[in-house]
Amino acid sequence: MKYPPLKNYINGNFVTSNTSRCLPVISPVDGTLLTEVPLSTNDDLHNAVEAAREAFHTWSKTPIKERVQVFFRYKYLLEKHLDELADLCSEENGKTKGESIAEIEKCIELTEFACSLPQIVTGELLEVSKGVECRTEHVPLGVVASIVPFNFPSMVPNWTIPNAIALGNCMIMKPSEKVPVSCGRIAELLKEAGLPDGVFNVVHGDAEIVEAICDHPGIEAVSFVGSTRVAKIVYQRATHNYKRCLALGGAKNHLMVMPDAIAGMTAQNVVASMSGCAGQRCMAASAMVGVGSIDHIIDRICEEARKIIPGKNLGAVINKESKDRIEKYITDAEQQGAIILVDGRNAKVNGKENGTYVGPTVIDYVKPEMSVAKEEIFGPVISIMRTNTVDEALAIENANPYGNAASVFTQNGGVARYVIERASAGMVGVNIGVPVPREPFSFGGWNESKFGVGDITGKSSVEFWTKLKKSTVKWNPEAGVNWMS
């Protein structure tokens, strides 16, 4: 075991869980046992909530311009330790080093945005009648919780940490039990940056602790990122207990390719989108809908896909169960009549035979009713469907229950606008394989990709992490008596 067994982080200290139950943490890169993660108890969670509630009294009353000073220092520490954090991300998640560096760079960008919050949440003040002023201000909620997935061990936690805490809340973080190490390092850096004890806490565990978070009366709001199946459960359970909840689920992102698309650029973007992070991201291209004569573009896509080599510029998928599930999708599609143009099954990496790798896979002549066309694969696989018109392509995109992302590849501005207006997705791209908005624009999908109101990052997140206080003031006796009195 490379690292000592993990502990929870409560009130500024790493503390042993009250449980004897734990799970191994295996690196997907080569099968190495990294550490063990505790499956925490309700008592562990309650201790973290109590620490956060105590810290909230002081932290919430600290002016926001003082709170964000912590995140100026945290940003510097992320930059200072970028290489170390990227190595840790690759080790526990399986990403390539370049992908992990990009993940930490995104954490830095998210933190930069939080540092700007004093200029964004200034509130409003207006003299509404003679001598009478109305004012609004954003007030923190209290103790909040963030439940995060395995595919971005640092970035997704930092979707919520900087904004929620800078806005005055105290947080309970529940990392994925598959990639729990990075959150502990984040806790250390936040403390080094000057975050007071109890403001940020980490409680490890599995589904049992997720349910406890949804049920705990001391937690005011819950954010979740993961599969749609679990997102629905978390949203229903948290809101049933009268909490705010924003739960982001899965996706089936469609890239619509027109005959006039630039072949080389399109091929590079499609392959990068479907294979980046081994396809384990909710913004990955999973389905491509070709319109008209696009064989020349598909040929280029296959050329680009063959340049993606497992263990070199393609990372591992998270575990053997995922590898087996992804390969089953490919096999089922082949048996149903689809044609495998580039086959990533049975990938092996020399020296890392115990790693869990799936090579890039391009499947042509997929029918919309096939499971590979409808379901989230979460692997480096692109399924190509063929249509004759852009309306047929949009019909396929709109029929899928998810709504994270859609893109169109074309040189026709009218077609691009037509797709933007009609695609049923919260994030739409033109000649972009991964249409993720940059800060301060927010991240969030539609339909069964998101449950709750607002988005999890950017300006939109302010409404989720705060409540609005309205005050009306009259000091001038000359204002007299009116209906506001």
C-alpha positions, 0 to 999 in steps of 0.5 A: 500500500503506497499511502497510509489508510485515509482519515476524515478531515474534520475541524482542521484535523485528520481523524480516524473514522468510527468504522472498521469498514473500508475499501481498497483504492486501486490505481487504474494505471497499473493495478497498484494498491494506493490506500484504503478509504473508510466507509464513515458512519453517521456519527462521523458525519454528525461530528463534521456537521457540528464542526462546520456549524460552529465555524459558521458563526464566525466565518459567515460574519467575516466580510467577503473581501476578507474571505476571498483572501484565503482563495488568493493564497489557495490559487497560489498554492494550486500553482505551486503544487500543480505538478504534484496534484496532477501526478496524484490525479493521474495515479488515482484516476488514470488520466494522462499527465497532460489531462491532469495538468489541465484539470488542475489549471481549471481548478485555478481558473475556478478559484480566480472566479471566486476571488472576483465574487466581492465585485459580483455579489454587491447587492442593490440599493435604491431610493424607492420613494422620498427618504425610503431605501430598499436594499438586497444582499446575498446571505450564506445558507449555513452548512452545505455538502458537496458529493463528487464523482471519480472522473475529476478528483480535483476539478469537480470538488473545486466547482463548489469549494471556492464559490460556496465557501467564499460566499460564507458557507461551511462545507462537508465534502464527500469524495468518490470512494474510487478517488479519495486521495486528492480531496485530502490534499486539497484540505491541506492546501486550504488550511495552509491558505488560512482557511479557519478550522471547521469551514471545510471538512471531508467525510469519506464513504459510500452510498450510506454516507450519501443518504446520511448527508441527504437526511441530516437536519444540519445541512442546508444544501446539497450539490451532487455530480454523478450518474442520472440514476443516482442524481435522481435519488439524491435530488428526491431524498434531499428535497424531501428533507427540505434542502436545496439540491442541485444534482448533475447527472449523465449525458449522451452528447451528440455531435452533428457533422454537416458535409461542409465541415472542415474535415481535418479540424472536425476529425481532430475535435471529434476524436479529442472529445470522445477520447479525452479523459478516456471518455470519462466525462459528462461532456464527452462526445458519445454519438455523432450524427452525420448529415449527407455525404460525410464519408471523407470526414469519417475516414479522417476521424479513423486516422485521428483515432488510430493516433490515440495509443493507450498508455501513451496519450490515452489514459485508463478507465477507472476499473475493470468493471468499467472496462468490461461494461464499455467493451460489452457495448462495443460487442453488442453494437457489432452483433446488432449490425454496426461496423467497428471501424476502429476497435479498442477492445482488449487493449494492453499496455506493456509493463502495466498489464494490470491497468484497465485500458480501452482503446479508441473505438469508432463504430459506424452505421449505428441505429438510433435504437441500439443501446450504444446510441442511447445510453451513456458509455463513459468510455472512448467510444464514438457511435456514428449515425447517418441522416439526410437532413439537419432536421433528422439529426436534430430529431435524434439529438432531441429524442435522447433523454439527456441534455448536457451538450450538443455541437454542430460542425459546419461552415454555414452560419445559418445552419449553426444558428438553426442548431443552436436554437433547436438542440435540446441541450444546456451547452451547445458548440459550433465546431467545438467538441467539448462546449464547456463554458469558461468562467464566469459563464456557468456549467449545467445541462438540461433535461435528465442531465440536471435536477434543480434550479441554476448551475453549479459554477459561474455567476449562476451558482451565487443564487444556489449558495446564498439566500437573498435578504431584502431590507427597507429603511426609512430614517427621514421623518419628512417622508411621512406615512404611506402604504409602506409604513 
